[in-house]
Amino acid sequence: MGINTESDIAANLQIGPTDKGMVRLFVEADGIEIPMDFDPEEAEEIADEIRAAAQAARGLGKGR
């Protein structure tokens, strides 16, 4: 499955700090739980990538 492959899978995403000073992205779908921990600097890089993707998606959506 690639970034442009559509899917009917529904998932829940939770994001928050852990008691160890990490940032956790917790994904739950169809009985599967995926905790992903990142140090604060990595989390900020991910946030920047999400913002850049949102900006790019806005530009692509205008052509519809």
GIWO-V164573 format. One record per backbone hydrogen bond with DSSP energy under -1.0 kcal/mol. NH is the residue of the N-H (numbers start at 1). CO is the residue of the C=O. E is the energy in kcal/mol with one decimal. If there is no record, write none. Layout:
# GIWO-V164573
((NH CO E) (NH CO E))
This chain:
# GIWO-V164573
((5 2 -1.5) (12 28 -2.8) (14 26 -2.4) (16 24 -1.9) (18 22 -2.7) (21 18 -1.4) (23 38 -3.2) (24 16 -3.4) (25 36 -2.9) (26 14 -3.1) (27 34 -2.5) (28 12 -2.3) (29 32 -2.3) (32 29 -2.3) (34 27 -3.3) (36 25 -2.6) (38 23 -2.3) (43 39 -2.4) (44 40 -2.1) (45 41 -1.9) (46 42 -2.4) (47 43 -2.5) (48 44 -2.2) (49 45 -2.1) (50 46 -2.4) (51 47 -2.4) (52 48 -2.4) (53 49 -2.3) (54 50 -2.4) (55 51 -2.3) (56 52 -2.3) (57 53 -2.7) (58 54 -2.1) (59 55 -1.6) (60 56 -1.9) (61 57 -2.3) (63 60 -1.0) (64 61 -1.2))
